[in-house]
Amino acid sequence: MEKQLSLDKFYKKMTREKKFEKMRENQENGRRMQTELKEKIKISLQEQDDQKESDVIANLAENIAQRKKIPVIDAIVEAQEQYSTQRQKK
């Protein structure tokens, strides 16, 4: 409570110019923090999408390897091609 009172006194003593400068700085900091947060969210969602695609390709590769009885490494290449053609059709 005392801290809030001392801050209030400090802001009352500030000149009008300083108050507006402080408000402008706060707004700029808020915008900067908002853009950083949006970027972090975008990256996180992209990582989730990449992980889902990777899981689908791995599952396809396992199925191909079992069906054709070929090594999984060769099946991964085929699964990637198959997945990319499926995505192009959509």
PyMOL CGO cylinders between C-alpha atoms (Angstrom):
from pymol import cmd
from pymol.cgo import CYLINDER

trace = [
    CYLINDER, 0.00, 0.00, 0.00, 2.80, 2.39, 0.90, 0.3, 1, 1, 1, 1, 1, 1,
    CYLINDER, 2.80, 2.39, 0.90, 4.57, 1.54, -2.31, 0.3, 1, 1, 1, 1, 1, 1,
    CYLINDER, 4.57, 1.54, -2.31, 1.45, 2.43, -4.33, 0.3, 1, 1, 1, 1, 1, 1,
    CYLINDER, 1.45, 2.43, -4.33, 1.13, 5.75, -2.49, 0.3, 1, 1, 1, 1, 1, 1,
    CYLINDER, 1.13, 5.75, -2.49, 4.73, 6.63, -3.18, 0.3, 1, 1, 1, 1, 1, 1,
    CYLINDER, 4.73, 6.63, -3.18, 4.24, 5.76, -6.87, 0.3, 1, 1, 1, 1, 1, 1,
    CYLINDER, 4.24, 5.76, -6.87, 1.13, 7.94, -6.99, 0.3, 1, 1, 1, 1, 1, 1,
    CYLINDER, 1.13, 7.94, -6.99, 3.08, 10.84, -5.48, 0.3, 1, 1, 1, 1, 1, 1,
    CYLINDER, 3.08, 10.84, -5.48, 5.88, 10.27, -7.99, 0.3, 1, 1, 1, 1, 1, 1,
    CYLINDER, 5.88, 10.27, -7.99, 3.47, 10.35, -10.93, 0.3, 1, 1, 1, 1, 1, 1,
    CYLINDER, 3.47, 10.35, -10.93, 1.73, 13.47, -9.61, 0.3, 1, 1, 1, 1, 1, 1,
    CYLINDER, 1.73, 13.47, -9.61, 5.07, 15.29, -9.41, 0.3, 1, 1, 1, 1, 1, 1,
    CYLINDER, 5.07, 15.29, -9.41, 5.95, 14.37, -13.00, 0.3, 1, 1, 1, 1, 1, 1,
    CYLINDER, 5.95, 14.37, -13.00, 5.48, 17.00, -15.65, 0.3, 1, 1, 1, 1, 1, 1,
    CYLINDER, 5.48, 17.00, -15.65, 2.81, 16.51, -18.28, 0.3, 1, 1, 1, 1, 1, 1,
    CYLINDER, 2.81, 16.51, -18.28, 5.47, 15.88, -20.90, 0.3, 1, 1, 1, 1, 1, 1,
    CYLINDER, 5.47, 15.88, -20.90, 7.13, 13.17, -18.80, 0.3, 1, 1, 1, 1, 1, 1,
    CYLINDER, 7.13, 13.17, -18.80, 3.78, 11.49, -18.11, 0.3, 1, 1, 1, 1, 1, 1,
    CYLINDER, 3.78, 11.49, -18.11, 2.97, 11.25, -21.81, 0.3, 1, 1, 1, 1, 1, 1,
    CYLINDER, 2.97, 11.25, -21.81, 6.48, 10.02, -22.58, 0.3, 1, 1, 1, 1, 1, 1,
    CYLINDER, 6.48, 10.02, -22.58, 6.08, 7.31, -19.93, 0.3, 1, 1, 1, 1, 1, 1,
    CYLINDER, 6.08, 7.31, -19.93, 2.68, 6.30, -21.38, 0.3, 1, 1, 1, 1, 1, 1,
    CYLINDER, 2.68, 6.30, -21.38, 4.14, 6.17, -24.90, 0.3, 1, 1, 1, 1, 1, 1,
    CYLINDER, 4.14, 6.17, -24.90, 7.01, 3.97, -23.70, 0.3, 1, 1, 1, 1, 1, 1,
    CYLINDER, 7.01, 3.97, -23.70, 4.54, 1.64, -21.97, 0.3, 1, 1, 1, 1, 1, 1,
    CYLINDER, 4.54, 1.64, -21.97, 2.47, 1.36, -25.16, 0.3, 1, 1, 1, 1, 1, 1,
    CYLINDER, 2.47, 1.36, -25.16, 5.57, 0.62, -27.25, 0.3, 1, 1, 1, 1, 1, 1,
    CYLINDER, 5.57, 0.62, -27.25, 6.70, -2.03, -24.77, 0.3, 1, 1, 1, 1, 1, 1,
    CYLINDER, 6.70, -2.03, -24.77, 3.23, -3.58, -24.83, 0.3, 1, 1, 1, 1, 1, 1,
    CYLINDER, 3.23, -3.58, -24.83, 3.20, -3.75, -28.63, 0.3, 1, 1, 1, 1, 1, 1,
    CYLINDER, 3.20, -3.75, -28.63, 6.68, -5.25, -28.69, 0.3, 1, 1, 1, 1, 1, 1,
    CYLINDER, 6.68, -5.25, -28.69, 5.74, -7.88, -26.11, 0.3, 1, 1, 1, 1, 1, 1,
    CYLINDER, 5.74, -7.88, -26.11, 2.56, -8.69, -28.04, 0.3, 1, 1, 1, 1, 1, 1,
    CYLINDER, 2.56, -8.69, -28.04, 4.47, -9.25, -31.29, 0.3, 1, 1, 1, 1, 1, 1,
    CYLINDER, 4.47, -9.25, -31.29, 7.01, -11.44, -29.50, 0.3, 1, 1, 1, 1, 1, 1,
    CYLINDER, 7.01, -11.44, -29.50, 4.22, -13.51, -27.97, 0.3, 1, 1, 1, 1, 1, 1,
    CYLINDER, 4.22, -13.51, -27.97, 2.46, -13.91, -31.33, 0.3, 1, 1, 1, 1, 1, 1,
    CYLINDER, 2.46, -13.91, -31.33, 5.74, -15.04, -32.90, 0.3, 1, 1, 1, 1, 1, 1,
    CYLINDER, 5.74, -15.04, -32.90, 6.31, -17.60, -30.13, 0.3, 1, 1, 1, 1, 1, 1,
    CYLINDER, 6.31, -17.60, -30.13, 2.77, -18.94, -30.57, 0.3, 1, 1, 1, 1, 1, 1,
    CYLINDER, 2.77, -18.94, -30.57, 3.25, -19.14, -34.35, 0.3, 1, 1, 1, 1, 1, 1,
    CYLINDER, 3.25, -19.14, -34.35, 6.50, -21.08, -33.96, 0.3, 1, 1, 1, 1, 1, 1,
    CYLINDER, 6.50, -21.08, -33.96, 4.92, -23.42, -31.40, 0.3, 1, 1, 1, 1, 1, 1,
    CYLINDER, 4.92, -23.42, -31.40, 1.97, -24.18, -33.68, 0.3, 1, 1, 1, 1, 1, 1,
    CYLINDER, 1.97, -24.18, -33.68, 4.32, -24.76, -36.60, 0.3, 1, 1, 1, 1, 1, 1,
    CYLINDER, 4.32, -24.76, -36.60, 6.36, -27.20, -34.53, 0.3, 1, 1, 1, 1, 1, 1,
    CYLINDER, 6.36, -27.20, -34.53, 3.19, -29.09, -33.61, 0.3, 1, 1, 1, 1, 1, 1,
    CYLINDER, 3.19, -29.09, -33.61, 2.18, -29.31, -37.28, 0.3, 1, 1, 1, 1, 1, 1,
    CYLINDER, 2.18, -29.31, -37.28, 5.65, -30.53, -38.23, 0.3, 1, 1, 1, 1, 1, 1,
    CYLINDER, 5.65, -30.53, -38.23, 5.49, -33.20, -35.52, 0.3, 1, 1, 1, 1, 1, 1,
    CYLINDER, 5.49, -33.20, -35.52, 2.09, -34.39, -36.75, 0.3, 1, 1, 1, 1, 1, 1,
    CYLINDER, 2.09, -34.39, -36.75, 3.36, -34.63, -40.33, 0.3, 1, 1, 1, 1, 1, 1,
    CYLINDER, 3.36, -34.63, -40.33, 6.43, -36.50, -39.14, 0.3, 1, 1, 1, 1, 1, 1,
    CYLINDER, 6.43, -36.50, -39.14, 4.27, -38.98, -37.23, 0.3, 1, 1, 1, 1, 1, 1,
    CYLINDER, 4.27, -38.98, -37.23, 2.05, -39.57, -40.27, 0.3, 1, 1, 1, 1, 1, 1,
    CYLINDER, 2.05, -39.57, -40.27, 5.07, -40.16, -42.52, 0.3, 1, 1, 1, 1, 1, 1,
    CYLINDER, 5.07, -40.16, -42.52, 6.61, -42.55, -39.98, 0.3, 1, 1, 1, 1, 1, 1,
    CYLINDER, 6.61, -42.55, -39.98, 3.38, -44.50, -39.75, 0.3, 1, 1, 1, 1, 1, 1,
    CYLINDER, 3.38, -44.50, -39.75, 3.12, -44.68, -43.55, 0.3, 1, 1, 1, 1, 1, 1,
    CYLINDER, 3.12, -44.68, -43.55, 6.73, -45.84, -43.76, 0.3, 1, 1, 1, 1, 1, 1,
    CYLINDER, 6.73, -45.84, -43.76, 6.13, -48.63, -41.26, 0.3, 1, 1, 1, 1, 1, 1,
    CYLINDER, 6.13, -48.63, -41.26, 3.09, -49.80, -43.18, 0.3, 1, 1, 1, 1, 1, 1,
    CYLINDER, 3.09, -49.80, -43.18, 4.95, -49.73, -46.50, 0.3, 1, 1, 1, 1, 1, 1,
    CYLINDER, 4.95, -49.73, -46.50, 7.94, -51.55, -45.01, 0.3, 1, 1, 1, 1, 1, 1,
    CYLINDER, 7.94, -51.55, -45.01, 5.73, -54.32, -43.65, 0.3, 1, 1, 1, 1, 1, 1,
    CYLINDER, 5.73, -54.32, -43.65, 3.63, -54.60, -46.79, 0.3, 1, 1, 1, 1, 1, 1,
    CYLINDER, 3.63, -54.60, -46.79, 6.53, -54.65, -49.28, 0.3, 1, 1, 1, 1, 1, 1,
    CYLINDER, 6.53, -54.65, -49.28, 9.03, -56.24, -46.89, 0.3, 1, 1, 1, 1, 1, 1,
    CYLINDER, 9.03, -56.24, -46.89, 11.68, -53.58, -47.57, 0.3, 1, 1, 1, 1, 1, 1,
    CYLINDER, 11.68, -53.58, -47.57, 13.98, -51.71, -45.15, 0.3, 1, 1, 1, 1, 1, 1,
    CYLINDER, 13.98, -51.71, -45.15, 12.33, -48.87, -43.24, 0.3, 1, 1, 1, 1, 1, 1,
    CYLINDER, 12.33, -48.87, -43.24, 14.80, -46.33, -44.64, 0.3, 1, 1, 1, 1, 1, 1,
    CYLINDER, 14.80, -46.33, -44.64, 13.67, -47.06, -48.19, 0.3, 1, 1, 1, 1, 1, 1,
    CYLINDER, 13.67, -47.06, -48.19, 10.06, -47.03, -47.04, 0.3, 1, 1, 1, 1, 1, 1,
    CYLINDER, 10.06, -47.03, -47.04, 10.52, -43.56, -45.52, 0.3, 1, 1, 1, 1, 1, 1,
    CYLINDER, 10.52, -43.56, -45.52, 11.49, -42.11, -48.90, 0.3, 1, 1, 1, 1, 1, 1,
    CYLINDER, 11.49, -42.11, -48.90, 8.45, -43.71, -50.50, 0.3, 1, 1, 1, 1, 1, 1,
    CYLINDER, 8.45, -43.71, -50.50, 6.20, -42.54, -47.64, 0.3, 1, 1, 1, 1, 1, 1,
    CYLINDER, 6.20, -42.54, -47.64, 7.44, -38.96, -48.04, 0.3, 1, 1, 1, 1, 1, 1,
    CYLINDER, 7.44, -38.96, -48.04, 6.62, -39.05, -51.74, 0.3, 1, 1, 1, 1, 1, 1,
    CYLINDER, 6.62, -39.05, -51.74, 3.22, -40.56, -51.03, 0.3, 1, 1, 1, 1, 1, 1,
    CYLINDER, 3.22, -40.56, -51.03, 2.47, -37.98, -48.34, 0.3, 1, 1, 1, 1, 1, 1,
    CYLINDER, 2.47, -37.98, -48.34, 3.48, -35.05, -50.54, 0.3, 1, 1, 1, 1, 1, 1,
    CYLINDER, 3.48, -35.05, -50.54, 1.23, -36.26, -53.37, 0.3, 1, 1, 1, 1, 1, 1,
    CYLINDER, 1.23, -36.26, -53.37, -1.66, -36.63, -50.90, 0.3, 1, 1, 1, 1, 1, 1,
    CYLINDER, -1.66, -36.63, -50.90, -1.15, -33.07, -49.69, 0.3, 1, 1, 1, 1, 1, 1,
    CYLINDER, -1.15, -33.07, -49.69, -1.02, -31.72, -53.24, 0.3, 1, 1, 1, 1, 1, 1,
    CYLINDER, -1.02, -31.72, -53.24, -4.39, -33.29, -54.00, 0.3, 1, 1, 1, 1, 1, 1,
    CYLINDER, -4.39, -33.29, -54.00, -5.98, -31.41, -51.09, 0.3, 1, 1, 1, 1, 1, 1,
]
cmd.load_cgo(trace, "trace")
